[in-house]
Amino acid sequence: MTEEEKQKRELADRKFYPAEQEARFEKKSLAQQTPQTEHPSYKLAFQDKDFLLREELRPVRFQLELLKPEMILDEANVGSTLVMYGSARIPPPEAAETALEGAKKLPEYERKVVENLVAKSKYYGEAQKLAKLASEKSVIENGKRQFVVCSGGGPSIMEAANRGASEAGAESIGLNIILPHEQAPNSYVTPYLSLNFHYFALRKMHFLLRARAVAVFPGGFGTFDEFFELLTLIQTGKMKPIPILLFGKDFWTRVVNFEAIAEEGTISKKDLELFHWCETAEDAWDYLCDFYDLGCRSSSD
């Protein structure tokens, strides 16, 4: 009896062809060009891009965009993440002097904007240090990697996060998003953990599904959106509390009057305890370690 015949008799043998093999069968049938095989309706549904992009298929695309990253991160043995939010515009410290030099001939308002961004370049450095610190500690629990650095995959603060992990010799995640203007993943994201999204909602969900701490740096509308949604989820009890490490008190208290929101009664005074002010990577990491009683503070061996 041949091996093929033996396999046919095995009870555990798969009796249906996998989708990949069915696709090869379809390719052979398409080689026979007839009016039927050449019509789009003949394509297998899962290989028909035009079909998958139809308006009615949005729920299916939601499901795929939820499932693909979940499977990849699970296969990568990622147990939890340290998520880092922040601006895509703050320059790295090494580019600060060049930026200031280039701003000298700009109109006053534009020059001031550049100066403000350069003043925040220190947070690029702190994001880089925090990511490196978390990656060097290499926390393993239940056989899975914990506090794997995860960013939005883009430039500036996001780049700093992936860069810090890379400097520690660790892998890191980048959750990019398709935008009308070009946004490529920064070069420090681990290639097989570089994920791309169409839907902001699904991207934000993946930021938080494995998050065990979130570091929030100065940023714009995107950072505000991510930060305030996280606050809302914890405030309303939809998500258990995790460390929210808020960097840049001067920036945040200038652009958001948290105390006034509480005084107006639209949030509780206690809600202001949902986040922890930080200025340095060491402060943030030590708070995280204390929160989880990890015994791996930055000052520890």
VOTI-104013 format. One record per atom (N, C-alpha, C): x, y, z; residue in one letter; atom name. Coordinates in steps of 0.05 Angstrom, whole numbers. Atoms other than C-alpha are relative to their C-alpha. Example, Ala and Ser with C-alpha at 12.3 -4.5 7.8 and 13.67 -1.06 7.14 Angstrom:
residues 2
{node {18 -24 0} a N}
{node {246 -90 156} a CA}
{node {18 24 0} a C}
{node {-16 -24 -1} s N}
{node {273 -21 143} s CA}
{node {-15 22 14} s C}
end
This chain:
residues 301
{node {17 -24 0} m N}
{node {0 0 0} m CA}
{node {18 25 0} m C}
{node {-16 -25 2} t N}
{node {28 68 -20} t CA}
{node {-6 19 23} t C}
{node {4 -19 -22} e N}
{node {36 126 29} e CA}
{node {-26 16 -5} e C}
{node {24 -14 7} e N}
{node {-20 162 -8} e CA}
{node {-25 -16 7} e C}
{node {22 17 -6} e N}
{node {-66 103 0} e CA}
{node {-4 -3 31} e C}
{node {2 1 -30} k N}
{node {-49 97 75} k CA}
{node {-12 25 11} k C}
{node {11 -26 -10} q N}
{node {-64 171 85} q CA}
{node {-30 2 -4} q C}
{node {29 -1 6} k N}
{node {-132 164 53} k CA}
{node {-16 -16 20} k C}
{node {15 17 -19} r N}
{node {-150 111 105} r CA}
{node {2 11 29} r C}
{node {-3 -11 -27} e N}
{node {-128 153 165} e CA}
{node {-24 16 8} e C}
{node {24 -14 -9} l N}
{node {-186 178 206} l CA}
{node {6 30 5} l C}
{node {-7 -28 -7} a N}
{node {-148 242 225} a CA}
{node {7 16 -25} a C}
{node {-7 -14 25} d N}
{node {-133 259 152} d CA}
{node {-21 20 -7} d C}
{node {19 -22 8} r N}
{node {-164 324 128} r CA}
{node {-13 -9 -26} r C}
{node {15 8 24} k N}
{node {-219 308 77} k CA}
{node {-7 22 -19} k C}
{node {4 -23 18} f N}
{node {-228 378 50} f CA}
{node {27 13 -6} f C}
{node {-24 -13 8} y N}
{node {-174 414 12} y CA}
{node {2 27 14} y C}
{node {-3 -27 -11} p N}
{node {-145 476 47} p CA}
{node {-4 21 -21} p C}
{node {6 -21 18} a N}
{node {-162 543 17} a CA}
{node {24 6 -19} a C}
{node {-23 -6 17} e N}
{node {-91 552 -9} e CA}
{node {1 -20 -24} e C}
{node {0 20 21} q N}
{node {-97 487 -49} q CA}
{node {-23 5 -19} q C}
{node {23 -6 17} e N}
{node {-166 506 -75} e CA}
{node {7 24 -18} e C}
{node {-8 -23 17} a N}
{node {-135 571 -100} a CA}
{node {17 -9 -23} a C}
{node {-16 10 22} r N}
{node {-85 531 -140} r CA}
{node {-17 -14 -21} r C}
{node {19 13 19} f N}
{node {-142 490 -170} f CA}
{node {-13 22 -18} f C}
{node {13 -21 15} e N}
{node {-176 555 -190} e CA}
{node {19 11 -21} e C}
{node {-20 -11 19} k N}
{node {-112 580 -223} k CA}
{node {1 -18 -25} k C}
{node {0 19 23} k N}
{node {-112 517 -267} k CA}
{node {-25 3 -17} k C}
{node {25 -2 16} s N}
{node {-185 526 -286} s CA}
{node {-1 27 -15} s C}
{node {-1 -25 14} l N}
{node {-172 599 -304} l CA}
{node {17 0 -25} l C}
{node {-17 3 23} a N}
{node {-120 576 -353} a CA}
{node {-17 -7 -25} a C}
{node {19 7 22} q N}
{node {-179 550 -395} q CA}
{node {-17 25 -4} q C}
{node {13 -25 4} q N}
{node {-202 617 -421} q CA}
{node {-27 -3 -15} q C}
{node {27 1 11} t N}
{node {-277 617 -433} t CA}
{node {-15 25 10} t C}
{node {15 -23 -10} p N}
{node {-329 672 -425} p CA}
{node {-8 -4 30} p C}
{node {8 6 -28} q N}
{node {-348 638 -359} q CA}
{node {23 5 19} q C}
{node {-23 -3 -18} t N}
{node {-278 634 -329} t CA}
{node {11 28 1} t C}
{node {-11 -27 1} e N}
{node {-260 704 -351} e CA}
{node {-17 21 14} e C}
{node {18 -19 -13} h N}
{node {-320 736 -317} h CA}
{node {7 2 30} h C}
{node {-7 -4 -28} p N}
{node {-306 767 -247} p CA}
{node {-16 -18 19} p C}
{node {17 16 -18} s N}
{node {-364 727 -217} s CA}
{node {11 -28 5} s C}
{node {-10 27 -3} y N}
{node {-324 663 -227} y CA}
{node {23 -2 21} y C}
{node {-22 0 -19} k N}
{node {-268 684 -180} k CA}
{node {-9 -11 27} k C}
{node {5 8 -27} l N}
{node {-264 651 -112} l CA}
{node {-4 25 17} l C}
{node {7 -25 -15} a N}
{node {-295 700 -62} a CA}
{node {24 11 15} a C}
{node {-22 -9 -16} f N}
{node {-232 702 -18} f CA}
{node {23 10 -16} f C}
{node {-21 -10 17} q N}
{node {-188 718 -78} q CA}
{node {-10 23 -18} q C}
{node {12 -21 16} d N}
{node {-235 770 -108} d CA}
{node {3 27 15} d C}
{node {-6 -25 -14} k N}
{node {-206 837 -86} k CA}
{node {-23 20 -4} k C}
{node {22 -18 4} d N}
{node {-262 877 -118} d CA}
{node {-24 -6 17} d C}
{node {22 9 -17} f N}
{node {-313 836 -80} f CA}
{node {5 7 29} f C}
{node {-7 -5 -28} l N}
{node {-276 842 -14} l CA}
{node {-1 30 7} l C}
{node {-1 -29 -5} l N}
{node {-273 918 -22} l CA}
{node {-28 13 -4} l C}
{node {27 -11 3} r N}
{node {-348 926 -33} r CA}
{node {-10 12 27} r C}
{node {11 -13 -23} e N}
{node {-387 970 15} e CA}
{node {-12 -20 20} e C}
{node {14 19 -17} e N}
{node {-427 911 40} e CA}
{node {19 -19 15} e C}
{node {-19 18 -12} l N}
{node {-364 873 60} l CA}
{node {15 14 23} l C}
{node {-14 -14 -22} r N}
{node {-342 925 113} r CA}
{node {1 -17 25} r C}
{node {-1 17 -24} p N}
{node {-362 878 171} p CA}
{node {21 -22 -2} p C}
{node {-20 21 4} v N}
{node {-318 824 141} v CA}
{node {28 12 2} v C}
{node {-27 -13 -2} r N}
{node {-259 872 134} r CA}
{node {6 8 29} r C}
{node {-4 -5 -29} f N}
{node {-269 893 207} f CA}
{node {11 -26 13} f C}
{node {-7 25 -13} q N}
{node {-264 820 227} q CA}
{node {29 -8 -8} q C}
{node {-27 7 9} l N}
{node {-201 808 185} l CA}
{node {21 18 13} l C}
{node {-20 -18 -12} e N}
{node {-167 870 212} e CA}
{node {2 -4 30} e C}
{node {-2 7 -29} l N}
{node {-182 848 283} l CA}
{node {16 -26 3} l C}
{node {-11 27 -2} l N}
{node {-160 776 270} l CA}
{node {29 -2 -7} l C}
{node {-28 4 9} k N}
{node {-95 783 231} k CA}
{node {21 9 20} k C}
{node {-20 -8 -20} p N}
{node {-56 825 282} p CA}
{node {-1 -17 25} p C}
{node {2 17 -24} e N}
{node {-83 783 339} e CA}
{node {15 -27 -4} e C}
{node {-13 26 6} m N}
{node {-58 719 306} m CA}
{node {31 4 -1} m C}
{node {-29 -5 3} i N}
{node {10 749 289} i CA}
{node {13 5 28} i C}
{node {-11 -6 -26} l N}
{node {22 776 360} l CA}
{node {-1 -25 18} l C}
{node {2 24 -16} d N}
{node {-2 711 391} d CA}
{node {22 -20 -8} d C}
{node {-22 18 11} e N}
{node {46 671 346} e CA}
{node {27 10 8} e C}
{node {-26 -11 -8} a N}
{node {102 719 366} a CA}
{node {4 -2 30} a C}
{node {-3 5 -29} n N}
{node {91 700 439} n CA}
{node {0 26 16} n C}
{node {2 -26 -14} v N}
{node {73 772 459} v CA}
{node {-23 -3 20} v C}
{node {20 2 -21} g N}
{node {38 768 526} g CA}
{node {-13 27 7} g C}
{node {10 -27 -6} s N}
{node {32 843 540} s CA}
{node {18 20 -13} s C}
{node {-15 -22 13} t N}
{node {55 910 513} t CA}
{node {3 24 17} t C}
{node {-3 -27 -10} l N}
{node {82 976 535} l CA}
{node {-6 18 -24} l C}
{node {8 -17 23} v N}
{node {45 1024 488} v CA}
{node {10 28 4} v C}
{node {-11 -27 -2} m N}
{node {75 1091 472} m CA}
{node {-13 18 -21} m C}
{node {13 -19 17} y N}
{node {33 1148 444} y CA}
{node {16 26 -1} y C}
{node {-13 -26 0} g N}
{node {60 1215 421} g CA}
{node {1 12 -28} g C}
{node {-1 -16 24} s N}
{node {71 1267 367} s CA}
{node {16 -13 -23} s C}
{node {-15 8 24} a N}
{node {94 1251 296} a CA}
{node {18 23 -10} a C}
{node {-13 -24 10} r N}
{node {126 1320 292} r CA}
{node {24 9 16} r C}
{node {-22 -9 -18} i N}
{node {175 1327 350} i CA}
{node {27 -11 -11} i C}
{node {-25 10 11} p N}
{node {247 1323 323} p CA}
{node {17 -14 21} p C}
{node {-19 12 -18} p N}
{node {300 1278 353} p CA}
{node {20 21 9} p C}
{node {-20 -20 -10} p N}
{node {352 1315 396} p CA}
{node {22 6 -20} p C}
{node {-22 -5 19} e N}
{node {405 1306 342} e CA}
{node {-8 18 -23} e C}
{node {9 -17 22} a N}
{node {362 1345 292} a CA}
{node {-9 27 10} a C}
{node {11 -25 -12} a N}
{node {344 1402 340} a CA}
{node {15 25 -11} a C}
{node {-16 -23 8} e N}
{node {401 1449 321} e CA}
{node {-5 7 -29} e C}
{node {6 -4 29} t N}
{node {388 1440 246} t CA}
{node {-27 13 -3} t C}
{node {27 -11 2} a N}
{node {314 1454 256} a CA}
{node {-1 29 8} a C}
{node {-1 -28 -9} l N}
{node {328 1518 295} l CA}
{node {14 18 -21} l C}
{node {-14 -16 21} e N}
{node {377 1542 242} e CA}
{node {-18 5 -24} e C}
{node {18 -3 23} g N}
{node {327 1530 187} g CA}
{node {-24 17 6} g C}
{node {24 -16 -7} a N}
{node {273 1568 225} a CA}
{node {6 30 2} a C}
{node {-7 -28 -5} k N}
{node {312 1633 231} k CA}
{node {-13 20 -19} k C}
{node {11 -18 20} k N}
{node {284 1662 167} k CA}
{node {-30 -3 -4} k C}
{node {29 4 1} l N}
{node {213 1639 178} l CA}
{node {-15 23 13} l C}
{node {17 -20 -14} p N}
{node {156 1687 197} p CA}
{node {-1 -7 30} p C}
{node {-1 3 -30} e N}
{node {151 1697 273} e CA}
{node {-16 -24 10} e C}
{node {18 21 -10} y N}
{node {92 1650 284} y CA}
{node {12 -28 -7} y C}
{node {-11 26 8} e N}
{node {124 1593 244} e CA}
{node {26 -6 14} e C}
{node {-25 4 -14} r N}
{node {191 1603 277} r CA}
{node {-6 -9 29} r C}
{node {7 7 -28} k N}
{node {158 1599 346} k CA}
{node {-10 -29 1} k C}
{node {10 27 1} v N}
{node {124 1534 326} v CA}
{node {24 -20 -1} v C}
{node {-23 16 2} v N}
{node {191 1504 307} v CA}
{node {15 -1 27} v C}
{node {-14 -1 -26} e N}
{node {222 1528 372} e CA}
{node {-15 -16 21} e C}
{node {16 15 -19} n N}
{node {165 1497 412} n CA}
{node {4 -30 -5} n C}
{node {-4 28 6} l N}
{node {174 1430 376} l CA}
{node {28 -9 9} l C}
{node {-27 6 -7} v N}
{node {249 1432 387} v CA}
{node {3 -2 31} v C}
{node {-1 1 -30} a N}
{node {238 1446 462} a CA}
{node {-10 -27 10} a C}
{node {11 25 -8} k N}
{node {200 1381 465} k CA}
{node {16 -24 -10} k C}
{node {-16 22 10} s N}
{node {255 1340 432} s CA}
{node {11 -17 23} s C}
{node {-9 16 -23} k N}
{node {276 1318 502} k CA}
{node {-18 -24 4} k C}
{node {19 22 -4} y N}
{node {214 1274 502} y CA}
{node {5 -23 -20} y C}
{node {-9 21 18} y N}
{node {240 1237 441} y CA}
{node {21 -17 15} y C}
{node {-21 14 -15} g N}
{node {300 1220 484} g CA}
{node {-11 -17 23} g C}
{node {12 15 -23} e N}
{node {257 1199 544} e CA}
{node {-16 -24 -11} e C}
{node {14 23 12} a N}
{node {213 1155 499} a CA}
{node {19 -22 -8} a C}
{node {-20 19 9} q N}
{node {275 1123 471} q CA}
{node {12 -15 24} q C}
{node {-12 12 -24} k N}
{node {304 1111 541} k CA}
{node {-20 -19 13} k C}
{node {20 18 -12} l N}
{node {238 1082 568} l CA}
{node {-3 -26 -15} l C}
{node {3 24 17} a N}
{node {232 1034 510} a CA}
{node {24 -18 4} a C}
{node {-24 16 -4} k N}
{node {304 1012 519} k CA}
{node {1 -13 27} k C}
{node {0 10 -27} l N}
{node {296 1004 594} l CA}
{node {-20 -24 2} l C}
{node {20 22 -1} a N}
{node {233 961 586} a CA}
{node {10 -24 -15} a C}
{node {-9 23 16} s N}
{node {265 919 533} s CA}
{node {24 -14 13} s C}
{node {-23 12 -14} e N}
{node {329 908 572} e CA}
{node {-8 -17 24} e C}
{node {9 15 -23} k N}
{node {290 884 633} k CA}
{node {-11 -27 -9} k C}
{node {9 26 12} s N}
{node {260 830 587} s CA}
{node {-17 -17 19} s C}
{node {17 14 -19} v N}
{node {203 810 633} v CA}
{node {-15 -23 -14} v C}
{node {14 24 10} i N}
{node {177 739 620} i CA}
{node {-19 -10 22} i C}
{node {19 11 -19} e N}
{node {114 713 653} e CA}
{node {-18 -20 -15} e C}
{node {15 21 13} n N}
{node {76 649 638} n CA}
{node {11 -7 -27} n C}
{node {-13 7 25} g N}
{node {126 636 583} g CA}
{node {-4 19 -23} g C}
{node {4 -20 21} k N}
{node {106 699 545} k CA}
{node {15 26 6} k C}
{node {-14 -25 -3} r N}
{node {142 764 533} r CA}
{node {-19 22 9} r C}
{node {16 -21 -11} q N}
{node {115 822 574} q CA}
{node {12 27 -6} q C}
{node {-8 -28 5} f N}
{node {118 897 562} f CA}
{node {16 3 -26} f C}
{node {-12 -4 27} v N}
{node {138 889 489} v CA}
{node {-8 28 -10} v C}
{node {5 -28 8} v N}
{node {145 960 463} v CA}
{node {-18 0 -25} v C}
{node {19 -3 23} c N}
{node {88 980 416} c CA}
{node {-5 29 -5} c C}
{node {5 -28 8} s N}
{node {82 1046 378} s CA}
{node {-18 0 -24} s C}
{node {16 -3 24} g N}
{node {42 1074 322} g CA}
{node {15 -4 -26} g C}
{node {-16 8 23} g N}
{node {99 1055 276} g CA}
{node {11 22 -17} g C}
{node {-9 -23 17} g N}
{node {111 1125 248} g CA}
{node {25 14 10} g C}
{node {-23 -15 -8} p N}
{node {162 1180 260} p CA}
{node {-1 12 28} p C}
{node {-2 -16 -25} s N}
{node {183 1222 320} s CA}
{node {-3 -18 25} s C}
{node {2 15 -25} i N}
{node {159 1195 388} i CA}
{node {-3 -30 -6} i C}
{node {4 28 7} m N}
{node {137 1131 354} m CA}
{node {26 -13 -8} m C}
{node {-27 9 8} e N}
{node {205 1123 322} e CA}
{node {18 -4 24} e C}
{node {-16 2 -24} a N}
{node {238 1136 389} a CA}
{node {-5 -25 16} a C}
{node {8 24 -15} a N}
{node {199 1079 421} a CA}
{node {13 -25 -13} a C}
{node {-11 23 14} n N}
{node {219 1028 368} n CA}
{node {31 1 0} n C}
{node {-29 -3 0} r N}
{node {290 1056 366} r CA}
{node {12 -9 27} r C}
{node {-10 8 -26} g N}
{node {299 1046 441} g CA}
{node {0 -30 3} g C}
{node {1 29 -1} a N}
{node {276 974 436} a CA}
{node {22 -13 -17} a C}
{node {-21 10 19} s N}
{node {323 962 377} s CA}
{node {27 2 13} s C}
{node {-26 -4 -13} e N}
{node {382 990 416} e CA}
{node {5 -21 22} e C}
{node {-2 20 -21} a N}
{node {367 939 471} a CA}
{node {1 -28 -13} a C}
{node {-1 26 14} g N}
{node {368 883 418} g CA}
{node {-26 -15 2} g C}
{node {26 13 -3} a N}
{node {294 871 427} a CA}
{node {-18 6 -24} a C}
{node {20 -5 21} e N}
{node {236 865 379} e CA}
{node {-21 20 11} e C}
{node {21 -18 -8} s N}
{node {181 917 379} s CA}
{node {-21 2 -22} s C}
{node {24 0 17} i N}
{node {113 928 347} i CA}
{node {-5 28 -11} i C}
{node {9 -26 11} g N}
{node {90 983 300} g CA}
{node {-28 -4 -13} g C}
{node {27 1 11} l N}
{node {16 993 286} l CA}
{node {-5 24 -18} l C}
{node {4 -23 19} n N}
{node {14 1037 224} n CA}
{node {-28 2 -9} n C}
{node {26 -5 11} i N}
{node {-47 1066 191} i CA}
{node {3 12 -28} i C}
{node {0 -11 27} i N}
{node {-61 1080 118} i CA}
{node {-13 28 1} i C}
{node {10 -28 1} l N}
{node {-69 1156 108} l CA}
{node {2 10 -28} l C}
{node {-2 -11 27} p N}
{node {-80 1199 47} p CA}
{node {28 9 -8} p C}
{node {-28 -7 5} h N}
{node {-10 1226 54} h CA}
{node {18 -24 9} h C}
{node {-17 24 -4} e N}
{node {48 1176 55} e CA}
{node {9 -1 29} e C}
{node {-12 5 -26} q N}
{node {67 1146 122} q CA}
{node {11 -29 0} q C}
{node {-13 26 -1} a N}
{node {117 1089 120} a CA}
{node {8 -7 28} a C}
{node {-9 7 -27} p N}
{node {137 1049 181} p CA}
{node {29 10 4} p C}
{node {-27 -8 -5} n N}
{node {199 1075 215} n CA}
{node {18 -25 -1} n C}
{node {-18 22 6} s N}
{node {261 1033 204} s CA}
{node {7 -18 24} s C}
{node {-6 15 -24} y N}
{node {265 1008 276} y CA}
{node {-21 -21 8} y C}
{node {20 20 -6} v N}
{node {201 968 277} v CA}
{node {9 -28 -10} v C}
{node {-6 27 8} t N}
{node {212 893 275} t CA}
{node {-18 -7 -24} t C}
{node {15 4 24} p N}
{node {191 875 204} p CA}
{node {-25 -18 2} p C}
{node {24 18 -1} y N}
{node {145 816 221} y CA}
{node {-20 9 21} y C}
{node {19 -12 -19} l N}
{node {113 858 276} l CA}
{node {-9 28 -9} l C}
{node {9 -25 12} s N}
{node {100 917 229} s CA}
{node {-27 -5 -13} s C}
{node {28 5 8} l N}
{node {24 917 221} l CA}
{node {-12 25 -11} l C}
{node {12 -23 13} n N}
{node {-18 961 178} n CA}
{node {-31 -1 2} n C}
{node {29 -1 -4} f N}
{node {-90 984 188} f CA}
{node {-14 20 -19} f C}
{node {18 -18 15} h N}
{node {-146 1016 148} h CA}
{node {-18 15 20} h C}
{node {20 -11 -19} y N}
{node {-193 1028 207} y CA}
{node {14 10 26} y C}
{node {-11 -10 -25} f N}
{node {-172 1074 264} f CA}
{node {-11 -15 24} f C}
{node {13 13 -23} a N}
{node {-221 1039 310} a CA}
{node {13 -27 6} a C}
{node {-13 26 -4} l N}
{node {-189 971 300} l CA}
{node {29 3 9} l C}
{node {-28 -6 -8} r N}
{node {-119 1000 307} r CA}
{node {0 7 30} r C}
{node {1 -7 -28} k N}
{node {-138 1032 374} k CA}
{node {-7 -24 18} k C}
{node {7 24 -15} m N}
{node {-168 967 397} m CA}
{node {25 -17 5} m C}
{node {-24 16 -3} h N}
{node {-103 931 383} h CA}
{node {21 13 17} h C}
{node {-18 -14 -19} f N}
{node {-63 984 420} f CA}
{node {-6 -9 29} f C}
{node {7 5 -28} l N}
{node {-101 966 483} l CA}
{node {-6 -29 8} l C}
{node {7 28 -7} l N}
{node {-118 892 478} l CA}
{node {21 -13 18} l C}
{node {-22 11 -15} r N}
{node {-49 873 505} r CA}
{node {14 20 18} r C}
{node {-14 -21 -15} a N}
{node {-30 938 538} a CA}
{node {-1 -5 30} a C}
{node {-1 2 -29} r N}
{node {-7 933 610} r CA}
{node {11 26 11} r C}
{node {-7 -27 -7} a N}
{node {19 1004 611} a CA}
{node {1 17 -25} a C}
{node {0 -18 23} v N}
{node {13 1065 566} v CA}
{node {15 25 7} v C}
{node {-15 -25 -4} a N}
{node {63 1122 562} a CA}
{node {-10 20 -21} a C}
{node {11 -21 17} v N}
{node {33 1186 533} v CA}
{node {18 24 0} v C}
{node {-18 -24 3} f N}
{node {79 1241 507} f CA}
{node {-16 22 -14} f C}
{node {13 -22 14} p N}
{node {61 1310 480} p CA}
{node {-7 -8 -29} p C}
{node {8 7 27} g N}
{node {22 1303 416} g CA}
{node {-24 16 -9} g C}
{node {23 -15 11} g N}
{node {-35 1327 372} g CA}
{node {-26 -15 2} g C}
{node {27 12 -1} f N}
{node {-105 1304 355} f CA}
{node {0 -30 4} f C}
{node {-1 29 -2} g N}
{node {-85 1231 346} g CA}
{node {7 -9 28} g C}
{node {-8 6 -27} t N}
{node {-51 1229 414} t CA}
{node {-22 6 20} t C}
{node {22 -7 -17} f N}
{node {-109 1265 447} f CA}
{node {-22 -22 -2} f C}
{node {21 20 4} d N}
{node {-158 1215 416} d CA}
{node {7 -26 14} d C}
{node {-8 25 -13} e N}
{node {-119 1155 440} e CA}
{node {1 2 30} e C}
{node {-3 -5 -29} f N}
{node {-105 1184 509} f CA}
{node {-28 2 13} f C}
{node {26 -4 -13} f N}
{node {-176 1206 524} f CA}
{node {-19 -24 -3} f C}
{node {16 25 2} e N}
{node {-207 1142 498} e CA}
{node {9 -20 22} e C}
{node {-11 17 -21} l N}
{node {-161 1104 545} l CA}
{node {-11 8 28} l C}
{node {11 -11 -25} l N}
{node {-182 1149 603} l CA}
{node {-30 -8 3} l C}
{node {28 6 -1} t N}
{node {-255 1138 585} t CA}
{node {-6 -29 6} t C}
{node {4 29 -5} l N}
{node {-249 1063 583} l CA}
{node {4 -8 29} l C}
{node {-6 7 -28} i N}
{node {-218 1060 652} i CA}
{node {-20 14 19} i C}
{node {18 -15 -16} q N}
{node {-263 1114 681} q CA}
{node {-28 -13 2} q C}
{node {26 12 2} t N}
{node {-326 1078 658} t CA}
{node {0 -29 9} t C}
{node {-1 28 -9} g N}
{node {-302 1010 682} g CA}
{node {0 -20 -23} g C}
{node {-1 19 23} k N}
{node {-298 980 612} k CA}
{node {27 -13 -2} k C}
{node {-27 11 1} m N}
{node {-224 968 623} m CA}
{node {11 2 29} m C}
{node {-13 -1 -27} k N}
{node {-185 951 687} k CA}
{node {22 21 -1} k C}
{node {-21 -20 -2} p N}
{node {-137 1005 711} p CA}
{node {28 -11 -8} p C}
{node {-28 6 6} i N}
{node {-66 1003 682} i CA}
{node {15 26 4} i C}
{node {-16 -25 -2} p N}
{node {-9 1053 691} p CA}
{node {-2 17 -26} p C}
{node {0 -20 22} i N}
{node {-20 1114 646} i CA}
{node {21 20 8} i C}
{node {-24 -16 -7} l N}
{node {47 1150 646} l CA}
{node {0 25 -18} l C}
{node {4 -25 16} l N}
{node {35 1222 624} l CA}
{node {25 18 2} l C}
{node {-25 -16 1} f N}
{node {99 1258 603} f CA}
{node {-6 28 -9} f C}
{node {1 -28 8} g N}
{node {105 1333 599} g CA}
{node {-22 16 13} g C}
{node {21 -14 -15} k N}
{node {64 1367 653} k CA}
{node {-3 28 -10} k C}
{node {2 -28 10} d N}
{node {80 1437 626} d CA}
{node {-17 1 -25} d C}
{node {15 1 25} f N}
{node {53 1418 558} f CA}
{node {-30 -6 6} f C}
{node {28 9 -4} w N}
{node {-10 1381 582} w CA}
{node {-17 20 16} w C}
{node {16 -19 -17} t N}
{node {-31 1431 635} t CA}
{node {-4 27 -15} t C}
{node {4 -24 16} r N}
{node {-23 1487 583} r CA}
{node {-23 -4 -20} r C}
{node {20 5 21} v N}
{node {-67 1454 530} v CA}
{node {-25 -13 10} v C}
{node {24 12 -12} v N}
{node {-116 1417 576} v CA}
{node {-1 8 29} v C}
{node {3 -8 -29} n N}
{node {-141 1446 642} n CA}
{node {-16 -22 14} n C}
{node {12 23 -13} f N}
{node {-154 1381 678} f CA}
{node {-15 8 25} f C}
{node {13 -9 -25} e N}
{node {-169 1415 744} e CA}
{node {-26 14 -5} e C}
{node {25 -14 6} a N}
{node {-221 1459 711} a CA}
{node {-22 -19 -8} a C}
{node {20 20 7} i N}
{node {-257 1399 682} i CA}
{node {-12 -12 25} i C}
{node {10 11 -25} a N}
{node {-262 1370 752} a CA}
{node {-16 21 15} a C}
{node {14 -21 -14} e N}
{node {-283 1437 782} e CA}
{node {-28 5 -13} e C}
{node {25 -4 14} e N}
{node {-338 1442 729} e CA}
{node {-19 -23 7} e C}
{node {17 22 -8} g N}
{node {-364 1375 755} g CA}
{node {-5 -20 -21} g C}
{node {5 19 22} t N}
{node {-362 1339 689} t CA}
{node {17 -25 2} t C}
{node {-14 24 -8} i N}
{node {-311 1290 716} i CA}
{node {4 2 30} i C}
{node {-5 0 -28} s N}
{node {-295 1270 787} s CA}
{node {29 9 6} s C}
{node {-28 -7 -8} k N}
{node {-234 1298 823} k CA}
{node {17 -25 1} k C}
{node {-15 25 -2} k N}
{node {-213 1226 833} k CA}
{node {9 -10 -27} k C}
{node {-8 9 27} d N}
{node {-210 1216 758} d CA}
{node {27 11 -8} d C}
{node {-27 -11 6} l N}
{node {-147 1259 758} l CA}
{node {22 -19 10} l C}
{node {-20 20 -9} e N}
{node {-113 1200 792} e CA}
{node {3 -23 -19} e C}
{node {-2 22 19} l N}
{node {-122 1156 731} l CA}
{node {26 0 -15} l C}
{node {-26 -2 13} f N}
{node {-56 1181 703} f CA}
{node {21 9 19} f C}
{node {-23 -7 -17} h N}
{node {13 1191 733} h CA}
{node {19 18 -15} h C}
{node {-19 -19 13} w N}
{node {57 1251 716} w CA}
{node {28 -12 0} w C}
{node {-28 9 3} c N}
{node {126 1233 691} c CA}
{node {16 21 -16} c C}
{node {-18 -16 16} e N}
{node {186 1271 665} e CA}
{node {23 -16 -11} e C}
{node {-23 16 9} t N}
{node {238 1217 659} t CA}
{node {-8 -29 -4} t C}
{node {5 28 5} a N}
{node {240 1146 634} a CA}
{node {2 -16 26} a C}
{node {-4 14 -25} e N}
{node {265 1123 702} e CA}
{node {-25 3 18} e C}
{node {25 -4 -16} d N}
{node {204 1154 737} d CA}
{node {-22 -18 -10} d C}
{node {22 15 12} a N}
{node {157 1120 689} a CA}
{node {4 -30 6} a C}
{node {-4 29 -3} w N}
{node {189 1051 694} w CA}
{node {-3 -8 29} w C}
{node {2 6 -28} d N}
{node {194 1053 770} d CA}
{node {-30 0 9} d C}
{node {28 0 -7} y N}
{node {120 1071 775} y CA}
{node {-14 -25 -10} y C}
{node {11 24 12} l N}
{node {102 1014 728} l CA}
{node {7 -24 17} l C}
{node {-9 23 -16} c N}
{node {144 965 769} c CA}
{node {-14 -1 27} c C}
{node {14 -1 -25} d N}
{node {112 989 834} d CA}
{node {-29 -9 -3} d C}
{node {28 6 5} f N}
{node {42 983 804} f CA}
{node {-4 -30 -1} f C}
{node {2 29 3} y N}
{node {54 910 786} y CA}
{node {17 -16 19} y C}
{node {-17 13 -20} d N}
{node {101 895 844} d CA}
{node {20 -20 -13} d C}
{node {-18 17 16} l N}
{node {153 869 795} l CA}
{node {28 -3 12} l C}
{node {-27 1 -11} g N}
{node {216 884 835} g CA}
{node {21 4 -20} g C}
{node {-20 -5 20} c N}
{node {252 909 774} c CA}
{node {2 29 -7} c C}
{node {-3 -28 3} r N}
{node {258 983 785} r CA}
{node {26 7 -15} r C}
{node {-23 -8 16} s N}
{node {308 1022 743} s CA}
{node {26 0 16} s C}
{node {-24 0 -17} s N}
{node {355 1026 803} s CA}
{node {8 -28 9} s C}
{node {-6 27 -8} s N}
{node {352 951 813} s CA}
{node {21 -13 -18} s C}
{node {-19 15 16} d N}
{node {406 903 789} d CA}
{node {-15 -18 -20} d C}
end
